[in-house]
C-alpha cells in the first residue's frame, strides 16, 4: 500500500513538472468575484476588461517538481515487499 501511494505521489509531482515545462502562465476562469485563497504564485491580472487570477510559476518550479517526483518514484521501487 505504501509502495503504490509513494509511486502515485511521485508520478503526480512528475507530471506537474512536465506540465510546467510546457507552459508560461495559467489563466484561470473565475466567473464570480471571490478571494482566491492561494498566495504566492497567484496574482490578479487584467485581461481585456476582466480581472482573472493568473498562476505564473518560476522557471525552477518545473525542474524541482520533476526531481522530487522521480526521487519519490525511485524510493517507492526500493521499498521492500512485505508478504
C-alpha positions in Angstrom: 0.0 0.0 0.0 2.8 2.4 0.9 4.6 1.5 -2.3 1.7 2.4 -4.6 0.9 5.6 -2.7 4.6 6.8 -3.0 4.6 5.9 -6.6 1.4 7.7 -7.3 2.5 10.8 -5.4 5.8 10.8 -7.4 4.0 10.4 -10.7 1.7 13.3 -9.8 4.6 15.6 -9.0 6.5 14.5 -12.1 3.6 15.1 -14.4 3.1 18.6 -12.9 6.7 19.2 -13.5 6.4 18.2 -17.2 3.3 20.5 -17.5 5.2 23.4 -16.0 8.0 22.9 -18.6 5.5 23.5 -21.4 3.5 26.5 -20.0 4.4 30.0 -19.1 1.2 31.1 -17.3 -2.1 29.6 -16.3 -5.0 32.0 -16.8 -7.8 30.7 -14.6 -11.5 31.3 -15.3 -13.3 32.9 -12.4 -16.9 33.8 -13.2 -17.8 35.5 -9.9 -15.8 37.7 -7.6 -14.3 35.9 -4.6 -11.0 35.8 -2.7 -8.5 33.4 -4.4 -7.1 31.9 -1.2 -3.9 30.7 -2.8 -1.0 33.1 -2.2 2.4 33.3 -3.7 2.2 32.4 -7.4 -1.4 33.6 -7.8 -2.0 37.2 -8.7 -4.8 39.2 -10.3 -4.2 40.4 -13.8 -6.5 42.4 -16.1 -7.2 40.5 -19.3 -9.3 42.7 -21.6 -11.8 44.3 -19.2 -11.8 41.3 -16.7 -9.6 40.6 -13.8 -8.6 36.9 -13.7 -6.3 35.0 -11.4 -3.0 34.0 -13.1 -0.6 31.3 -11.9 2.9 32.3 -13.0 5.3 29.6 -11.7 9.0 30.4 -11.5 11.3 28.7 -14.0 12.9 26.5 -11.3 9.5 25.0 -10.3 9.3 22.6 -13.2 12.8 21.1 -12.5 12.1 20.9 -8.8 8.8 19.0 -9.3 10.4 16.7 -11.8 13.3 15.8 -9.5 11.2 15.4 -6.4 8.7 13.2 -8.3 11.5 11.0 -9.8 13.2 10.5 -6.5 9.9 9.6 -4.9 9.2 7.0 -7.6 12.6 5.6 -7.2 12.1 5.3 -3.5 8.8 3.5 -4.0 10.6 0.9 -6.1 13.2 0.5 -3.4 10.7 -0.2 -0.6 10.9 -3.9 0.3 7.9 -6.0 -0.3 6.0 -7.5 2.7 4.4 -10.9 2.1 
